Amino acid sequence: MAVGLQTKFIKLFDRSSWAVIAPERFCFHNSRVDTVAFSPSGRYLASGGLDQNIIIWDTTPEKANRYKLKKEAFTHRDGVLSISWIDEDQLYSAGNDGAIKKWSVKAMK
């Protein structure tokens, strides 16, 4: 389970023990995190927030606590409100600007 916080962090919990998993690794937003969503397989976690960024986290690190990420900056004017996955590569985002946009993980930097 994942929770976005006003402190720019994302807390990822192990659902069997409710322990926080690597809290220092999920902190690349510059402002409040408003939405988080796991991909259908659970491999990726997408996050979006007031800083207008969408960040994709690979939750299966090659090394302990080394979570890869991809970032799409300035996606929505006035912030990202919602993210919804289509499949393992594609997702939609909705923002405070009233726009709905489609993204590809493979195309992100």
PEKAMO-V495558 format. One record per run of one state. SS is the DSSP state (2 for helix, 1 for strand, 0 for the rest). FROM is the first residue (numbers start at 1). LEN is the number of residues. If there is no record, write none. Layout:
BEGIN
SS&FROM&LEN, SS&FROM&LEN
END
This chain:
BEGIN
0&1&1, 1&2&3, 0&5&5, 1&10&4, 0&14&6, 1&20&2, 0&22&1, 2&23&3, 0&26&7, 1&33&6, 0&39&5, 1&44&6, 0&50&4, 1&54&5, 0&59&10, 1&69&4, 0&73&7, 1&80&6, 0&86&4, 1&90&6, 0&96&4, 1&100&5, 0&105&5
END
